[in-house]
Each structure stands twice: as structure tokens, then as C-alpha cells.
Amino acid sequence: MTVLTFTLILLAGAYAAGLLGSLTGLGGGFVVIPLLTLALGVDIHYAIGASLVSAIATSSGSAAAYVKEGITNMRLGIFLEIATTIGAFTGAILAAFIPAHFIAILFGTVLIFSAIISLKKKSNEVNLKKSYLAEKLKLDGQFPEGGGFIAYRVINVAGGFCMMIVAGIISGILGIGSGALKVVAMDGVMRIPFKVSTTTSNFMIGVTAAASAVVYLQRGYIDPGICMPVVIGVVLGALSGSKILVRTASAAWLKYLFAGIILILAIQMIYNGLLGRI
């Protein structure tokens, strides 16, 4: 394979990763890592390094648009980033002591979980139950809908914070934004409207990935030749996805397509991990 062919494949795959990551709030690493390891034969540690860079690019590309539209709860995102950053740094250190094939199996398992989450029926149902801790931290917010703004309240702050630590650890080990766990924590545990949890997840993913990327950079696992086309493709895909999400609350066909792709990739990652091919 020539350098040009390799770069073009990465650009196309990264664009798809950025688009799906932006629309679902799950991050582009779910596509980037299998693309690099399974299709292009790149060592999984270098794939994780590129994935972390792409996660930062996805967050940077889409978060700005969501913040401008007033959907993202920035105060909540910054608060929860304390937990994910601690977890991500810890996970990145642990990754050095975990065999590559085990990382592949764990990654495939997280992929399956993410596919299931993506098929779960989403709702923008507004929670009005008060939380003492959320009020003290001023985490409640509002989002634009139908020409006006809908106010919502945040609950189970401690539970969501603890789950974010787990999300950060997984992000550091696997090189993904762990958007699935972030969305579950905010949507299911903290009862935040799905549109807000998705956009806030995108806002948080970049900071979480940056904490892990520092460790991988020191170990030499971030290769500019791999990261450059990944970043360009992911940013373009994330910008496209942000424009779509701002105009629509859901895309039924997209979540089924996403789940199908993720399940196929998950099976391949687990299979190759069990055989020790990664």
C-alpha cells in the first residue's frame, strides 16, 4: 500500500468517525481504532494514540457549534471533567501494563455496550425534581427548543461524578472518548435531556482525551503521519454532524446503521484479540 492510498483511506474513515461521533456523542475512536488495527495493520498502541488525537479533534469541531446554539451545559461539563480527567490519566498509566490482546477484547466489549446504548430510545423528557447539590453548584440549565428555551434540573450529582471516573479510566486505556458512559451517566443517572447530554459529552470528550494523550505522547505512540489525516477527516466529519444535530432531534436510520457497524467491528476486535492477532 502506498502512502497516498493509506492517507486517503484514513481520511475517508476519519470523516465517517467524526460524523458518527458528533451525532451520537460517542466519539470517533469507535471507528478509528478498528480501522487502523484491523484494516491497516497498525499496532494498537499507535492506533490508540491517533484515536485520542481524533477525540480531541471531534470535540473541538462539534463542541463550538453546540455551545453557540446554547445546548451544551458548560458548567456541568467542566465539573464532571474533574472526574474524567483523573480517570483518564490513571487509565493511560495502567494501559502500559495491560497486554494488547486484552485491550482489544475490552475494546470490543465496550463497542457492544455502545451499540446497545445507541439503539436505546432517547427522550428529551425534562426533569423538574430538585437536587440540593446541583443547586449549590448551579448545574441546572436550559436548552433551545421550538423558538424558546426549556429549563431542566440535574439530580444524582454524586452518582454521575463516580460514573465519570470509570468513563475516564476506560478512555485512558482504550483511547476513546468514552462518550457512551458519559451519555449514560448524564441521561440515565443525572436525568438530563438527551440532546443536552449528547452535546455536553462532545464538549467533555476533548479534555478527557487530552489527559490521556499526554501519557501516550511521552511514550512515543502518537505518530504525526497517522494522526494528521485522522485529525483532518474527523474535524470535517464532526462539523458536518454538528450541523445535522442542531436541526434535528433524532435520525432513526443513523442509529441502526451505527449499531450495525459497531457490532461488526466489536466481533472482529474480540475475535482477533482472543487469537492474539492484535
TIROKE-969750 format. One record per residue (C-alpha): residue number from 0; x, y, z; residue in one letter. Coordinates in nm, 3 decimals. Last residue first. Layout:
REM TIROKE-969750
+------+---------+---------+---------+------+
! gufi !    east !   north !      up ! palo !
+------+---------+---------+---------+------+
!  NUM !       X !       Y !       Z !    A !
...
+------+---------+---------+---------+------+
END
This chain:
REM TIROKE-969750
+------+---------+---------+---------+------+
! gufi !    east !   north !      up ! palo !
+------+---------+---------+---------+------+
!  277 !  -0.351 !  -0.773 !   1.783 !    I !
!  276 !  -0.351 !  -1.126 !   1.639 !    R !
!  275 !  -0.369 !  -1.291 !   1.981 !    G !
!  274 !  -0.646 !  -1.531 !   1.881 !    L !
!  273 !  -0.875 !  -1.394 !   2.154 !    L !
!  272 !  -0.792 !  -1.039 !   2.048 !    G !
!  271 !  -0.862 !  -1.114 !   1.683 !    N !
!  270 !  -1.208 !  -1.247 !   1.771 !    Y !
!  269 !  -1.282 !  -0.964 !   2.018 !    I !
!  268 !  -1.185 !  -0.696 !   1.765 !    M !
!  267 !  -1.375 !  -0.861 !   1.478 !    Q !
!  266 !  -1.690 !  -0.906 !   1.687 !    I !
!  265 !  -1.675 !  -0.544 !   1.801 !    A !
!  264 !  -1.624 !  -0.413 !   1.446 !    L !
!  263 !  -1.935 !  -0.596 !   1.326 !    I !
!  262 !  -2.135 !  -0.473 !   1.626 !    L !
!  261 !  -2.018 !  -0.112 !   1.572 !    I !
!  260 !  -2.119 !  -0.111 !   1.206 !    I !
!  259 !  -2.466 !  -0.244 !   1.285 !    G !
!  258 !  -2.519 !  -0.003 !   1.575 !    A !
!  257 !  -2.420 !   0.297 !   1.359 !    F !
!  256 !  -2.652 !   0.195 !   1.077 !    L !
!  255 !  -2.935 !   0.145 !   1.325 !    Y !
!  254 !  -2.862 !   0.482 !   1.490 !    K !
!  253 !  -2.847 !   0.658 !   1.153 !    L !
!  252 !  -3.182 !   0.533 !   1.024 !    W !
!  251 !  -3.365 !   0.675 !   1.324 !    A !
!  250 !  -3.219 !   1.024 !   1.296 !    A !
!  249 !  -3.303 !   1.226 !   1.606 !    S !
!  248 !  -3.354 !   1.574 !   1.747 !    A !
!  247 !  -3.292 !   1.753 !   1.418 !    T !
!  246 !  -3.153 !   2.088 !   1.312 !    R !
!  245 !  -2.867 !   2.119 !   1.564 !    V !
!  244 !  -2.786 !   1.751 !   1.508 !    L !
!  243 !  -2.723 !   1.796 !   1.135 !    I !
!  242 !  -2.494 !   2.098 !   1.171 !    K !
!  241 !  -2.297 !   1.921 !   1.445 !    S !
!  240 !  -2.252 !   1.615 !   1.226 !    G !
!  239 !  -2.097 !   1.810 !   0.939 !    S !
!  238 !  -1.855 !   1.984 !   1.175 !    L !
!  237 !  -1.763 !   1.649 !   1.332 !    A !
!  236 !  -1.697 !   1.493 !   0.991 !    G !
!  235 !  -1.467 !   1.777 !   0.885 !    L !
!  234 !  -1.282 !   1.761 !   1.217 !    V !
!  233 !  -1.253 !   1.381 !   1.197 !    V !
!  232 !  -1.108 !   1.384 !   0.847 !    G !
!  231 !  -0.843 !   1.645 !   0.923 !    I !
!  230 !  -0.749 !   1.483 !   1.256 !    V !
!  229 !  -0.717 !   1.134 !   1.108 !    V !
!  228 !  -0.514 !   1.260 !   0.811 !    P !
!  227 !  -0.260 !   1.418 !   1.053 !    M !
!  226 !  -0.260 !   1.147 !   1.323 !    C !
!  225 !  -0.108 !   0.867 !   1.118 !    I !
!  224 !   0.194 !   1.051 !   0.980 !    G !
!  223 !   0.221 !   1.250 !   1.305 !    P !
!  222 !   0.271 !   0.929 !   1.510 !    D !
!  221 !   0.144 !   0.947 !   1.869 !    I !
!  220 !   0.274 !   0.636 !   2.048 !    Y !
!  219 !   0.608 !   0.786 !   2.150 !    G !
!  218 !   0.575 !   0.703 !   2.522 !    R !
!  217 !   0.562 !   1.071 !   2.620 !    Q !
!  216 !   0.287 !   1.125 !   2.364 !    L !
!  215 !   0.085 !   0.836 !   2.510 !    Y !
!  214 !   0.099 !   0.995 !   2.857 !    V !
!  213 !  -0.003 !   1.340 !   2.731 !    V !
!  212 !  -0.278 !   1.183 !   2.519 !    A !
!  211 !  -0.458 !   1.052 !   2.828 !    S !
!  210 !  -0.534 !   1.398 !   2.972 !    A !
!  209 !  -0.608 !   1.527 !   2.621 !    A !
!  208 !  -0.868 !   1.253 !   2.568 !    A !
!  207 !  -1.070 !   1.361 !   2.872 !    T !
!  206 !  -1.047 !   1.728 !   2.772 !    V !
!  205 !  -1.167 !   1.652 !   2.418 !    G !
!  204 !  -1.451 !   1.426 !   2.529 !    I !
!  203 !  -1.610 !   1.685 !   2.757 !    M !
!  202 !  -1.772 !   1.912 !   2.495 !    F !
!  201 !  -1.891 !   1.611 !   2.297 !    N !
!  200 !  -2.049 !   1.471 !   2.614 !    S !
!  199 !  -2.218 !   1.808 !   2.674 !    T !
!  198 !  -2.371 !   1.781 !   2.326 !    T !
!  197 !  -2.505 !   1.432 !   2.389 !    T !
!  196 !  -2.625 !   1.507 !   2.744 !    S !
!  195 !  -2.809 !   1.820 !   2.626 !    V !
!  194 !  -2.990 !   1.641 !   2.344 !    K !
!  193 !  -3.068 !   1.353 !   2.577 !    F !
!  192 !  -3.240 !   1.568 !   2.842 !    P !
!  191 !  -3.053 !   1.536 !   3.177 !    I !
!  190 !  -3.173 !   1.271 !   3.420 !    R !
!  189 !  -2.850 !   1.253 !   3.625 !    M !
!  188 !  -2.833 !   0.873 !   3.612 !    V !
!  187 !  -2.983 !   0.785 !   3.274 !    G !
!  186 !  -2.904 !   1.083 !   3.051 !    D !
!  185 !  -2.595 !   1.220 !   3.225 !    M !
!  184 !  -2.431 !   0.894 !   3.328 !    A !
!  183 !  -2.548 !   0.707 !   3.018 !    V !
!  182 !  -2.418 !   0.988 !   2.793 !    V !
!  181 !  -2.080 !   0.982 !   2.967 !    K !
!  180 !  -2.065 !   0.603 !   2.952 !    L !
!  179 !  -2.128 !   0.605 !   2.577 !    A !
!  178 !  -1.895 !   0.901 !   2.523 !    G !
!  177 !  -1.598 !   0.700 !   2.646 !    S !
!  176 !  -1.376 !   0.942 !   2.449 !    G !
!  175 !  -1.170 !   0.655 !   2.315 !    I !
!  174 !  -0.804 !   0.567 !   2.363 !    G !
!  173 !  -0.874 !   0.226 !   2.515 !    L !
!  172 !  -0.692 !   0.250 !   2.849 !    I !
!  171 !  -0.731 !   0.625 !   2.907 !    G !
!  170 !  -1.093 !   0.634 !   2.792 !    S !
!  169 !  -1.178 !   0.335 !   3.011 !    I !
!  168 !  -1.032 !   0.517 !   3.313 !    I !
!  167 !  -1.221 !   0.835 !   3.225 !    G !
!  166 !  -1.555 !   0.658 !   3.194 !    A !
!  165 !  -1.498 !   0.498 !   3.536 !    V !
!  164 !  -1.432 !   0.843 !   3.687 !    I !
!  163 !  -1.743 !   0.972 !   3.507 !    M !
!  162 !  -1.951 !   0.706 !   3.681 !    M !
!  161 !  -1.845 !   0.848 !   4.018 !    C !
!  160 !  -1.949 !   1.201 !   3.915 !    F !
!  159 !  -2.287 !   1.079 !   3.787 !    G !
!  158 !  -2.360 !   0.908 !   4.118 !    G !
!  157 !  -2.257 !   1.219 !   4.316 !    A !
!  156 !  -2.476 !   1.450 !   4.104 !    V !
!  155 !  -2.786 !   1.232 !   4.136 !    N !
!  154 !  -3.015 !   1.510 !   4.002 !    I !
!  153 !  -2.993 !   1.789 !   3.741 !    V !
!  152 !  -3.282 !   2.023 !   3.664 !    R !
!  151 !  -3.433 !   2.135 !   3.334 !    Y !
!  150 !  -3.545 !   2.463 !   3.170 !    A !
!  149 !  -3.683 !   2.469 !   2.815 !    I !
!  148 !  -3.598 !   2.771 !   2.599 !    F !
!  147 !  -3.795 !   2.918 !   2.310 !    G !
!  146 !  -3.821 !   2.902 !   1.930 !    G !
!  145 !  -3.922 !   2.538 !   1.927 !    G !
!  144 !  -3.644 !   2.417 !   2.158 !    E !
!  143 !  -3.339 !   2.595 !   2.299 !    P !
!  142 !  -3.176 !   2.443 !   2.610 !    F !
!  141 !  -3.191 !   2.524 !   2.981 !    Q !
!  140 !  -2.975 !   2.474 !   3.288 !    G !
!  139 !  -2.929 !   2.324 !   3.634 !    D !
!  138 !  -2.566 !   2.283 !   3.745 !    L !
!  137 !  -2.555 !   2.578 !   3.986 !    K !
!  136 !  -2.313 !   2.400 !   4.225 !    L !
!  135 !  -2.541 !   2.467 !   4.523 !    K !
!  134 !  -2.850 !   2.385 !   4.316 !    E !
!  133 !  -2.699 !   2.060 !   4.190 !    A !
!  132 !  -2.604 !   1.960 !   4.545 !    L !
!  131 !  -2.956 !   2.025 !   4.682 !    Y !
!  130 !  -3.127 !   1.843 !   4.395 !    S !
!  129 !  -3.471 !   1.950 !   4.274 !    K !
!  128 !  -3.702 !   1.735 !   4.063 !    K !
!  127 !  -3.803 !   1.911 !   3.741 !    L !
!  126 !  -3.669 !   1.651 !   3.497 !    N !
!  125 !  -3.740 !   1.728 !   3.132 !    V !
!  124 !  -3.811 !   1.448 !   2.888 !    E !
!  123 !  -3.580 !   1.492 !   2.591 !    N !
!  122 !  -3.604 !   1.120 !   2.523 !    S !
!  121 !  -3.385 !   0.859 !   2.362 !    K !
!  120 !  -3.493 !   0.504 !   2.284 !    K !
!  119 !  -3.197 !   0.274 !   2.328 !    K !
!  118 !  -3.036 !   0.176 !   1.999 !    L !
!  117 !  -2.719 !   0.381 !   2.065 !    S !
!  116 !  -2.689 !   0.227 !   2.410 !    I !
!  115 !  -2.685 !  -0.125 !   2.265 !    I !
!  114 !  -2.416 !  -0.026 !   2.015 !    A !
!  113 !  -2.213 !   0.133 !   2.296 !    S !
!  112 !  -2.225 !  -0.186 !   2.504 !    F !
!  111 !  -2.110 !  -0.386 !   2.202 !    I !
!  110 !  -1.823 !  -0.143 !   2.142 !    L !
!  109 !  -1.723 !  -0.159 !   2.511 !    V !
!  108 !  -1.689 !  -0.538 !   2.476 !    T !
!  107 !  -1.481 !  -0.497 !   2.160 !    G !
!  106 !  -1.248 !  -0.256 !   2.339 !    F !
!  105 !  -1.207 !  -0.496 !   2.630 !    L !
!  104 !  -1.114 !  -0.774 !   2.386 !    I !
!  103 !  -0.866 !  -0.547 !   2.203 !    A !
!  102 !  -0.713 !  -0.427 !   2.530 !    I !
!  101 !  -0.670 !  -0.791 !   2.633 !    F !
!  100 !  -0.489 !  -0.861 !   2.306 !    H !
!   99 !  -0.255 !  -0.566 !   2.363 !    A !
!   98 !  -0.144 !  -0.685 !   2.709 !    P !
!   97 !  -0.213 !  -0.442 !   3.000 !    I !
!   96 !   0.082 !  -0.289 !   3.190 !    F !
!   95 !   0.125 !   0.022 !   2.975 !    A !
!   94 !  -0.253 !   0.075 !   2.974 !    A !
!   93 !  -0.249 !   0.135 !   3.350 !    L !
!   92 !  -0.079 !   0.475 !   3.301 !    I !
!   91 !  -0.337 !   0.581 !   3.042 !    A !
!   90 !  -0.619 !   0.464 !   3.270 !    G !
!   89 !  -0.499 !   0.678 !   3.562 !    T !
!   88 !  -0.474 !   0.988 !   3.344 !    F !
!   87 !  -0.821 !   0.920 !   3.204 !    A !
!   86 !  -0.976 !   0.865 !   3.549 !    G !
!   85 !  -0.844 !   1.190 !   3.693 !    I !
!   84 !  -0.953 !   1.375 !   3.378 !    T !
!   83 !  -1.296 !   1.210 !   3.384 !    T !
!   82 !  -1.368 !   1.314 !   3.744 !    A !
!   81 !  -1.263 !   1.679 !   3.715 !    I !
!   80 !  -1.433 !   1.682 !   3.374 !    E !
!   79 !  -1.766 !   1.641 !   3.554 !    L !
!   78 !  -1.750 !   1.999 !   3.683 !    F !
!   77 !  -1.645 !   2.142 !   3.346 !    I !
!   76 !  -1.931 !   1.962 !   3.172 !    G !
!   75 !  -2.188 !   2.074 !   3.429 !    L !
!   74 !  -2.085 !   2.439 !   3.389 !    R !
!   73 !  -2.078 !   2.405 !   3.010 !    M !
!   72 !  -2.431 !   2.270 !   2.974 !    N !
!   71 !  -2.429 !   2.242 !   2.596 !    T !
!   70 !  -2.743 !   2.343 !   2.402 !    I !
!   69 !  -2.683 !   2.719 !   2.373 !    G !
!   68 !  -2.652 !   2.721 !   1.994 !    E !
!   67 !  -2.301 !   2.864 !   2.020 !    K !
!   66 !  -2.205 !   2.592 !   2.267 !    V !
!   65 !  -2.327 !   2.327 !   2.023 !    Y !
!   64 !  -2.129 !   2.478 !   1.734 !    A !
!   63 !  -1.810 !   2.503 !   1.938 !    A !
!   62 !  -1.847 !   2.148 !   2.068 !    A !
!   61 !  -1.851 !   1.996 !   1.719 !    S !
!   60 !  -1.501 !   2.052 !   1.584 !    G !
!   59 !  -1.316 !   2.076 !   1.914 !    S !
!   58 !  -1.476 !   1.759 !   2.049 !    S !
!   57 !  -1.406 !   1.568 !   1.732 !    T !
!   56 !  -1.047 !   1.699 !   1.719 !    A !
!   55 !  -0.979 !   1.592 !   2.078 !    I !
!   54 !  -1.126 !   1.250 !   2.003 !    A !
!   53 !  -0.914 !   1.233 !   1.687 !    S !
!   52 !  -0.599 !   1.294 !   1.892 !    V !
!   51 !  -0.704 !   1.019 !   2.131 !    L !
!   50 !  -0.773 !   0.788 !   1.837 !    S !
!   49 !  -0.430 !   0.852 !   1.690 !    A !
!   48 !  -0.267 !   0.747 !   2.018 !    G !
!   47 !  -0.497 !   0.445 !   2.047 !    I !
!   46 !  -0.400 !   0.336 !   1.695 !    A !
!   45 !  -0.033 !   0.373 !   1.789 !    Y !
!   44 !  -0.096 !   0.143 !   2.087 !    H !
!   43 !  -0.297 !  -0.097 !   1.869 !    I !
!   42 !  -0.012 !  -0.153 !   1.624 !    D !
!   41 !  -0.131 !  -0.061 !   1.273 !    V !
!   40 !  -0.249 !  -0.344 !   1.046 !    G !
!   39 !  -0.448 !  -0.125 !   0.804 !    L !
!   38 !  -0.792 !  -0.287 !   0.811 !    A !
!   37 !  -0.800 !  -0.446 !   1.157 !    L !
!   36 !  -0.577 !  -0.217 !   1.362 !    T !
!   35 !  -0.625 !   0.121 !   1.192 !    L !
!   34 !  -0.992 !   0.090 !   1.101 !    L !
!   33 !  -1.070 !  -0.083 !   1.433 !    P !
!   32 !  -0.914 !   0.216 !   1.619 !    I !
!   31 !  -1.072 !   0.493 !   1.408 !    V !
!   30 !  -1.431 !   0.366 !   1.420 !    V !
!   29 !  -1.503 !   0.364 !   1.794 !    F !
!   28 !  -1.243 !   0.637 !   1.835 !    G !
!   27 !  -1.474 !   0.892 !   1.677 !    G !
!   26 !  -1.660 !   0.994 !   1.993 !    G !
!   25 !  -1.981 !   0.862 !   2.150 !    L !
!   24 !  -2.188 !   1.181 !   2.137 !    G !
!   23 !  -2.416 !   1.020 !   1.881 !    T !
!   22 !  -2.417 !   1.278 !   1.602 !    L !
!   21 !  -2.062 !   1.402 !   1.661 !    S !
!   20 !  -1.910 !   1.056 !   1.687 !    G !
!   19 !  -2.092 !   0.939 !   1.375 !    L !
!   18 !  -1.967 !   1.232 !   1.167 !    L !
!   17 !  -1.616 !   1.224 !   1.313 !    G !
!   16 !  -1.581 !   0.852 !   1.252 !    A !
!   15 !  -1.711 !   0.880 !   0.895 !    A !
!   14 !  -1.459 !   1.159 !   0.827 !    Y !
!   13 !  -1.185 !   0.951 !   0.991 !    A !
!   12 !  -1.257 !   0.657 !   0.762 !    G !
!   11 !  -1.240 !   0.872 !   0.450 !    A !
!   10 !  -0.921 !   1.049 !   0.559 !    L !
!    9 !  -0.758 !   0.723 !   0.673 !    L !
!    8 !  -0.830 !   0.556 !   0.341 !    I !
!    7 !  -0.687 !   0.859 !   0.158 !    L !
!    6 !  -0.370 !   0.855 !   0.372 !    T !
!    5 !  -0.303 !   0.484 !   0.318 !    F !
!    4 !  -0.357 !   0.522 !  -0.055 !    T !
!    3 !  -0.116 !   0.817 !  -0.069 !    L !
!    2 !   0.147 !   0.637 !   0.141 !    V !
!    1 !   0.135 !   0.341 !  -0.097 !    T !
!    0 !   0.000 !   0.000 !   0.000 !    M !
+------+---------+---------+---------+------+
END
